[in-house]
Amino acid sequence: MTDVLVVGAGPTGLVLACDLARRGIAVRIVDRSPVPPRTSRAKGPNPRSLEILDDLGVAEAVLAAGSAPLPMLKYRDRAPVAQADPWAGSAPSPDAAYDRAWLVAQWRLEEILRARLAGYGVRVELGREVVGLTQSPDAPGTQSPDAPAEAEAGARAEDGARAGAGAEDGAGADAEASRVVVAFAEDRRGEGAVLRARYVVGCDGAHSSVRKLLGIGFEGTTREDQVMVCGDVELAEDALDRGLWHQWFDEDGAVMLCPIPGTRTGWWFQAGPERDGRGRPLAPTADGFRRLLAHHTGLPGQALTRAELLSTYRVNVRMADRFRAGRVFLAGDAAHVHAIAGGLGMNTGIQDAFNLGWKLGEVLAGRADPELLDTYEEERLPVAARTLDLTSERLRATLEAIRRPGGGLDSAITADTTGLGVGYRWSSLAADRTHPDAGAHPDAHTHPATVTDPTGVTHPDARTRPGATHPTGAPLTPDEGPQPGDRAPDAPCTEAATGAGTRLHRVFAGPRTTVLGFGPGSAAVLDEVAATYGGTGVRTCRVYAADEGRGENRAGEQSQEQGEEQSADRHEGRTGAAAWPPGCAVIDAEGHAAAAYGTGASARAQASAGGAASGARTGTIVVVRPDHHVGLRVPADDARSVREYLRRLHGTGHSAARPPERSSERSPDRFPDMVDAVRKG
């Protein structure tokens, strides 16, 4: 028995497993491949994914293993005709530390994530193929007709044997019956296996066994006329300048060669395929790559000394009808596949995982109602649909550009491909519903009640919600900072206790919701939150203006000793619940936080409206979800809204009566403080 079974050990599955493991959730992750899967397609995380990897504590390793994106040198008829650097005008900003994607081999990224996961005592179980899924009656959804009968029989027998033990381990017989029975194919020894899990997440790619067993449709198109061959190759030293991404686009085909970071002679090879006499694409081979290289680049074929991980890519645009069936979820390519332009396939999956992980964690810890899990599909399905539109449009733009000399892959890169603008203003978790964009999915102005993907498939209005009135009745305007549902901006600031430099995203890091308090009027709400939720999934952070007196520490702020421990945790690279105390305080020395969250303008407006009396209450409360999205933004005297919002995400704090929905499988003893903090919630 386990809390969550993750099927598929690519970036999506590994990010989800890491996020769950650091929360003290009993998680297992399996992959059908007998060895760690390798692929050469994804070239690295975009800025939003880098923020997520930073939260998980692996961004530094990823940056060290990769390189910044390279300028692109475009050729025509073997001669260089243009050079472009799509990132030349970008730079990190106060509200976004990462301004560009990062080049790193997908297999290297997976190695880093596996190592992080192993630090929590969880390892990928290889060679395990899921062949059956059967859900218990309390989990409405598609039952697998192919699940072996002995799997359910074995589970019933195990249920009977454990029924008396349920009270001892705190789960109870009813909770024990709430599970998914997962059957695995026979291994090399001829032995099958059955596992029971509270929840299952299929992260097993475009050909997902989990999705097929659920009977979920995967509508869309595959373009047989848009084909590319791919592989990792080695070229003779000095064959090409490794400081450039070389792109040959000719009327009869193309070759693209990008250096693989961390290697001396490795390159990503992508090309239009060779074709037979009838125009059909041929399967990729090392000799075929040599012929393509010589034909388009003028380099001798022998310059290509090795080729591996060969594959054929066809433009595939598809999306699952739904992302959930009962206790089983889909994420990443199992839920949606995109055109390769813009590099959003892997990144959208990583962001799926980050959205789902904290919600599963809160429900399994017993702090949130299971209905919180409904918001995963509510939020991520419209994003996937919008991403299908975006990548298809970028592919069209790129194919048009390369018809002309000087056109290249830079046409696929826009501000939209950074992922920093993705938000959920239409979500039921976006508490301020009075903003004009609230209640509508990303294409609100053209599809107010449905999601239509690029293949023409229209999805029902489950992805949208009607507008609602905010408890304060005071809508926010765009110049007042991020709206509920938006990504929470970053900002450089200083730890009040230690004087060390930090950033708001470092404050947010770890498996907790963060309540930011701006202005003197926020102290009372922060005190209440700290007293109610301290140590149970919520942290508070007082953001002081540079000229604001701090006085004595309040209950919601850290002590000097806590600040020193926090700095040590950051220095040693630890993240998670143990890395930050329940409350902290930072100084907005340069005003970047106030500018990013619009609190300076709000404070001035409140003060001018009420004079000195209003000044005593001046302040703003911003609730930031564990996935770095704003959940609530209200004046500091609206404690009721803060109380109600946190109750939905985290129960009633220390007085929560809901029993945790947990298995008897123990989390790693290596992190006792984190595990205890979660379980005592």
Secondary structure, DSSP 4 states (H G I P E B T S, - for coil): -EEEEEE--SHHHHHHHHHHHHTT--EEEEESSSS----S------HHHHHHHHHTT-HHHHHHHSBPPPPEEEEETTEEEEEE-TTTT---BTTBS--S--B--HHHHHHHHHHHHHTTT---EES--EEEEEE-TTS-SPPPTTS-HHHHHHHHHHHHHHGGGHHHHTSHHHHHH--EEEEE---TTS--EEEEEEEEEE---TT-HHHHHHT--EEEEEEEEEEEEEEEEEE-TTSS-TTSEEEEEETTEEEEEEEPTT-SSEEEEEEPPPB-TTSPBPPP-HHHHHHHHHHHH---GGGEEEEEEEEEEEEEEEEES-SEETTEEE-GGGTEE--STTS-HHHHHHHHHHHHHHHHHHHHTTSS-GGGGHHHHHHHHHHHHHHHHHHHHHHHHHHHHTTSTT--GGGG--GGGGSTT---TTSTT-----STTTT--TTTTT-SS-EE-TTSPEE-GGG-------TT--PPPGGGSPPTTSBPPP-EEEETTT--EEEHHHHH-SSSEEEEEESGGGHHHHHHHHHHHBTTTEEEEEEEETT----S--TTS--HHHHHHHHHHHHTT--SGGGS-SEEEEEETTSHHHHHHTHHHHHHHHHHHHHHHHHTT--EEEEE-TTSBEEEEEETT-HHHHHHHHHHHHTTGGG--PPP---SPPPPTT-HHHHHHHHT-
